[in-house]
Structure formats: C-alpha cells, structure tokens
Amino acid sequence: MSGEHNPGGLVVDDSPLVPGSLSNQVAVITGGSRGIGFAAALGLAKLGAEVILIGKNLENLTQANKKLQDQGLKSSSFVADVADSKQMDQICSEILKNFTPTILVNSAGVMSERTAKTLRTSVDEWDRVLSINLNGVFNSIRNFAPIMVENRNGRIINVTACLGRMSGPGTNGGLAPYRISKSAVNALTKNFASETGSGKRGVLVDAICPAHCQTDMGGPDAPRTAEQGAETILWLASRPLKEDTLTGFLWEDRAIVPW
Ligand SMILES: NC(=O)c1ccc[n+]([C@@H]2O[C@H](COP(=O)([O-])OP(=O)(O)OC[C@H]3O[C@@H](n4cnc5c(N)ncnc54)[C@H](OP(=O)(O)O)[C@@H]3O)[C@@H](O)[C@H]2O)c1
C-alpha cells in the first residue's frame, strides 16, 4: 500500500477540533473495533459524541469498547458482519430503538489478496471483498441514513482509499477487488450526496482517503498513525452546516482530491 498517499489539494479549513463540540451527537462507526475506525471512535468520543461501535469479532469489539469506557467515554458495541444484510438490519433496528445517530462513519473494510489481479481473482475472493467493502456500506447507509434525512441532521463519512481513485493510483492494476470496491464506494458517496441535496437538506455525505496508516491492514511500517488517518473524519463530522459547506467530495487531510 505504499505510495498511496497523494497530498495535493487545498486545505479548506485548518481550525482546531474543539473538545465538547460533539456533545449531544451520536456517532455510529462500523469497523470501530480496530485501526482507523477505532481512532475515529476515540476521537469523536473525546469531542463529546456518544459512540456506537459495529464490528464482526466480539473479542476485538469488547476490548475496544472497554478502552473507551475506561477513559470515561460514552460507548457501546454491537456485533454484526456488515456484509450480512439481515444481521445489519437486526442490530441497526436495535440501535435505532435507543439512539438517534447523527454521525455515521463507515470504516469496516478488508484488503484483497495481494495476488488479486483481475484474472487471478477467484469468484469467492471477489464476493468476499465486494460484499464487505461495498455492500457493507450500503447496508449501513440504508439503515442509518433515513433518520438523518428525516431529522435533516447527518454527517456520513465513508472511508475509501486513494487506491479507489479513478485518477492517479486507483487504476494502476492489481488488488482488483479492493480497488474496485473503493471506487464503487466513491461512486456511492457522490451519488448519495446528490440524492440528499448536496448538503441543502442537512445531511453531508463524503468520502475520505486516510492514506497509508499503521493498522492491521496497513502494517507496522506505514508512514502515518491511525489517528492521523482519522483526523479528517473528525473534522468532517464536526463541520457546521452552512450555505457554502462543501460536500459530496473525496477528502484527504482536509483537502479535496480528485475522484
Ligand atoms: N490502513 C490503511 O493504510 C488504509 C489506507 C486506505 C484506506 N484504508 C481503509 O480504512 C478502513 C479501515 O482500515 P484499517 O486499516 O483500520 O483496517 P483494520 O485495522 O484491518 O480494521 C478493520 C476494521 O473493519 C472491521 N471489519 C472487517 N470486516 C468486517 C465485517 N465483515 N463486518 C464488520 N466489521 C468488519 C474490523 O472488525 P473486526 O475486528 O471484527 O474484524 C476492524 O474493526 C478500511 O475501509 C480500509 O480499506 C486503510
């Protein structure tokens, strides 16, 4: 994954994040048990949000939830495979009985096999990666976005990757299921942002590229920490809604980068 980082665009706002600014907000984070999703959950909770973690592995989820609660932060966790629409419907309806989410971070994701050039990709591998990375985002959005649309209050942040960009590194070949799943989530993001009025109706929908980060996926030698990768998520989640708020874009380090 080295070489994925693409610094470039103009940083649109470098103001500091303000502790307490997200009190009264409820943030759902898929993939919140580890890596960038956990860093996002920790950061959002420190800004005051109540966080809800979704992950597949109960042990990882329990540990992550405990780490947050041990710091006095408000969190809870729910086990589901994001790729499984029935499991997602079930836990999401449980969540919606007790919470009104205002922030949704879709970070759950898997890398494809390193050898996965298009003609070396098995049908099973294709289905595995696409069902988690793409269908997982759809399963999350179709459950959590309606209440945000209804309340005209939502921030939806999809963690994609520069490897999913149609410009630059996204189409250089290799890692086909991964790259294509991330390109598809970029498309989902732009399309859904348009469908929700591009911010005019209170819901902001964006994608971020965290760049290459030290996580289980990124490996220990990655140049950035998970916290650095998550910073733009916190910023996007914290943005007030104004006439000129930019939404429906792919962001990296608070700057818009080409899809
Ligand atoms: N790290 C990087 O350098 C990098 C670069 C660009 C983009 N990204 C993207 O950033 C996101 C987070 O990556 P990461 O590096 O933080 O990965 P990670 O450390 O491997 O963590 C992946 C997270 O996704 C969850 N997850 C995986 N499959 C799931 C499923 N089927 N259902 C529910 N949860 C599932 C995992 O939960 P369990 O503990 O239950 O498995 C875990 O919380 C991914 O979408 C990735 O593509 C990462």
The ligand as an ORCA input file, in Angstrom:
! r2SCAN-3c Opt
* xyz 0 1
  N      -4.704      1.290      6.868
  C      -4.512      1.886      5.710
  O      -3.370      2.188      5.314
  C      -5.683      2.258      4.847
  C      -5.428      3.033      3.692
  C      -6.510      3.405      2.899
  C      -7.787      3.034      3.255
  N      -7.993      2.279      4.370
  C      -9.386      1.906      4.691
  O      -9.655      2.291      6.014
  C     -10.637      1.420      6.594
  C     -10.130      0.898      7.912
  O      -8.923      0.189      7.664
  P      -7.934     -0.227      8.840
  O      -6.577     -0.056      8.313
  O      -8.370      0.424     10.082
  O      -8.235     -1.798      8.886
  P      -8.098     -2.823     10.103
  O      -7.139     -2.346     11.112
  O      -7.871     -4.146      9.448
  O      -9.556     -2.798     10.757
  C     -10.648     -3.218     10.011
  C     -11.908     -2.982     10.790
  O     -13.010     -3.398      9.957
  C     -13.802     -4.338     10.682
  N     -14.364     -5.322      9.770
  C     -13.747     -6.041      8.808
  N     -14.612     -6.857      8.199
  C     -15.809     -6.657      8.797
  C     -17.104     -7.208      8.606
  N     -17.340     -8.139      7.661
  N     -18.117     -6.774      9.390
  C     -17.894     -5.843     10.350
  N     -16.689     -5.286     10.578
  C     -15.656     -5.689      9.804
  C     -12.824     -4.993     11.650
  O     -13.555     -5.569     12.699
  P     -13.158     -6.998     13.382
  O     -12.210     -6.666     14.453
  O     -14.462     -7.503     13.856
  O     -12.543     -7.826     12.288
  C     -11.986     -3.801     12.070
  O     -12.653     -3.052     13.054
  C     -10.870      0.315      5.567
  O     -12.078      0.557      4.891
  C      -9.667      0.432      4.644
  O      -9.947     -0.034      3.363
  C      -6.988      1.885      5.172
*
